[in-house]
Amino acid sequence: MGELHNGDRPSGVQIARHLERAWAALPPGVETVYARADSGFYCWEAVESYEKHGCQFIISARKTMRLVDALKAAEWQPSPRTDADGQCEFRYQPEGWGQAYRFVALRYVKTKTLEAGQTEQYQLFATADYTYRVFVTKLKDAAELLVWFYNQRGGGSREPDQKSQ
């Protein structure tokens, strides 16, 4: 099920309407639904719809000054099971959202570059020293499993990111 758009980002109301059509299209008997969404779905209306329908989700977060402040204040740990230099998680309530959620972030030292042929399919944002990959999720898995699961969007078949041993 898809729609054509003029290139503008849809509003939260439009996203919620799209998700309601998706819920209605599910066959009877579906008990568990998982959602992986890019930052275009990073809005309260999408999260509210996922919650309403008991959907487990992971969404790439959009950069806001408040979120960057939360990232700077977070307790970062090494991230040996991802391609990142560090990882953290924290509870955070974006402005206008009805409640706080689990945010999981990966941090890359800014001098790091992409390998030849590697493309980014998630929203990266940077500060003076780091580039970040940030997700909001209802899932309880470890960061490396969440990243792997998110990377499967669009039928991808990549293996979990692993640093060289």
C-alpha positions as a printed Julia matrix, in Angstrom:
165×3 Matrix{Float64}:
  0.0     0.0    0.0
  1.59    3.28  -1.06
  0.87    6.83  -2.0
  2.59    9.35  -4.23
  3.71   12.57  -2.57
  5.1    15.82  -3.93
  8.36   15.39  -2.02
  7.28   17.3    1.08
  7.42   15.43   4.35
  3.92   14.27   5.33
  2.37   15.73   8.46
  1.79   13.68  11.6
 -1.92   13.58  10.76
 -1.15   12.19   7.29
  1.19    9.58   8.77
 -1.45    8.5   11.31
 -4.04    8.21   8.52
 -1.62    6.08   6.48
 -0.96    3.82   9.47
 -4.69    3.41  10.15
 -5.12    2.17   6.55
 -2.21   -0.22   7.11
 -3.81   -1.6   10.3
 -7.12   -2.05   8.45
 -5.34   -4.0    5.68
 -3.85   -6.58   8.05
 -5.39  -10.02   7.67
 -7.39  -11.4   10.59
 -5.35  -13.36  13.08
 -2.23  -11.21  13.0
 -1.2   -10.95  16.63
  2.22   -9.29  16.58
  3.37   -6.42  14.39
  6.82   -4.87  14.24
  7.6    -1.55  12.58
 10.91   -0.18  11.34
 10.58    3.4   10.19
 12.89    6.13   8.98
 12.89    9.62  10.42
  9.9    10.62   8.28
  7.8     8.7   10.83
  9.45   10.37  13.82
  6.37   12.08  15.24
  3.98   11.61  18.14
  1.11   10.66  15.82
  3.02    7.65  14.45
  4.11    6.51  17.92
  0.56    6.97  19.22
 -0.78    4.82  16.36
  1.84    2.12  17.01
  0.9     2.14  20.71
 -2.83    2.01  19.99
 -2.36   -1.15  17.92
  0.19   -2.85  20.21
  2.94   -2.54  17.61
  6.59   -2.96  18.58
  8.6    -0.26  16.81
 11.96    1.32  16.11
 12.11    4.74  14.43
 15.13    6.77  13.38
 15.06   10.05  15.33
 15.31   13.54  13.83
 17.82   16.03  15.22
 16.52   18.61  17.66
 18.51   20.8   20.01
 16.88   19.12  23.04
 17.82   15.67  21.71
 21.41   16.79  21.06
 21.56   18.08  24.64
 20.32   14.69  25.89
 22.99   12.94  23.8
 25.72   15.15  25.22
 24.54   14.41  28.78
 24.17   10.64  28.25
 26.48    8.02  29.73
 28.34    6.6   26.73
 29.82    3.12  26.69
 32.08    1.4   24.15
 30.13   -0.35  21.38
 32.14   -3.47  20.52
 29.27   -5.24  18.74
 28.36   -2.42  16.33
 30.32   -0.28  13.87
 30.07    2.68  16.28
 32.65    4.09  18.65
 30.13    4.4   21.48
 26.54    3.67  22.43
 24.06    4.81  25.04
 20.42    4.66  25.91
 18.15    6.9   27.91
 14.53    7.8   28.5
 13.48   10.94  26.64
 10.22   12.71  25.9
 10.32   14.81  22.72
  8.39   18.05  22.8
  4.69   17.41  22.1
  4.86   13.67  22.83
  2.53   12.14  25.39
  5.24   10.26  27.28
  8.94    9.4   27.42
 10.37    6.48  25.43
 13.59    4.5   25.22
 16.15    6.16  22.97
 19.18    4.19  21.79
 22.07    6.04  20.18
 25.3     5.19  18.43
 28.13    7.69  18.29
 30.88    7.88  15.67
 34.03    9.98  15.97
 33.59   12.57  13.26
 36.81   11.73  11.42
 35.39    8.32  10.49
 34.41    8.01   6.82
 32.23    5.56   4.96
 33.86    2.63   3.21
 33.64    2.56  -0.58
 30.14    1.64  -1.72
 28.59    1.95   1.75
 25.46    4.08   1.82
 23.55    5.63   4.71
 19.85    4.78   4.93
 19.16    6.45   8.23
 19.39   10.01   9.37
 22.8    10.88  10.71
 23.36   14.13  12.5
 26.55   15.66  13.73
 27.94   17.88  16.45
 31.46   19.3   16.54
 33.07   16.0   17.54
 30.63   13.22  16.64
 28.1    11.9   14.19
 25.09   10.17  15.74
 22.58    7.54  14.82
 19.58    7.72  17.18
 16.47    5.57  17.48
 13.32    5.67  19.55
 11.97    2.21  20.29
  9.49    0.13  22.21
 11.74   -2.94  21.78
 13.78   -4.18  24.72
 16.66   -5.82  22.83
 20.34   -4.89  23.09
 21.6    -2.01  20.94
 23.4    -4.24  18.44
 20.24   -6.28  17.82
 18.15   -3.14  17.41
 20.6    -1.75  14.86
 20.61   -5.06  12.99
 16.8    -5.19  13.01
 16.49   -1.59  11.83
 19.0    -2.22   9.03
 16.67   -4.88   7.61
 14.23   -2.18   6.46
 13.32   -2.38   2.8
 14.18   -6.07   2.49
 17.88   -5.61   3.23
 19.79   -8.74   4.12
 22.87   -7.28   5.76
 24.47   -9.06   8.67
 24.73   -7.36  12.06
 27.42   -4.69  12.18
 30.54   -6.08  13.84
 33.83   -4.33  14.56
 36.92   -6.21  13.48
 38.26   -8.45  16.23
